[in-house]
Amino acid sequence: MIAIVNYGMGNLRSVSNALDRIGTRSFICNHPEQLKDCDRIILPGVGAFGDAMHRLREGNWIAPLTHEVMKKKKPFLGICLGLQLLAETGEEHGTHQGLGWIRGTVQKIPEEKVDLRIRHIGCNEVIIRICGSGLKSVLEEEECVYVVHSYVLHPEEQTVIK
């Protein structure tokens, strides 16, 4: 069963509906102790990096999430801001400490260096490269997905991108 973490910053219903559509059992995880009852974890996110980290700290999510994912090695998916929070730091509205699971920083997409309108909104091609990923069973190898974002995770080591 997949736990969808409800720390007050996510698009929970959208994630739950998507999992229902593909026939996958999930539940909205409202309390950190419920993470013990799942075998996979999704951390969704909508909003600002600093606010999200504040909510994770305030709700006592950080230690249980870290234990279940990093120590017990439960499969984990961070969606949008939920992925960005894995970084050491985020620079949205100041510099904020992240979960630190990935060495790197989340920074604003530099407007002068890309051919994109920032806030970047639209359908983009995503190439799934994760071997053995459950995503490959529901997405084509090259898939168009809708995105809305202004920040990007810059990992220190490119090996975290497969």
Secondary structure, 3 states (H helix, E strand, C coil): CEEEECCCCCCHHHHHHHHHHCCCCEEEECCHHHHHHCCEEEECCCCCHHHHHHHHHHCCCHHHHHHHHHHCCCCEEECCHHHHCCEEEECCCCCEECCCCEEEEEEECCHHHCCCCCCEEEEEEEECCCCCCHHHHCCCCEEEEEEEECEEEEECCHHHCC
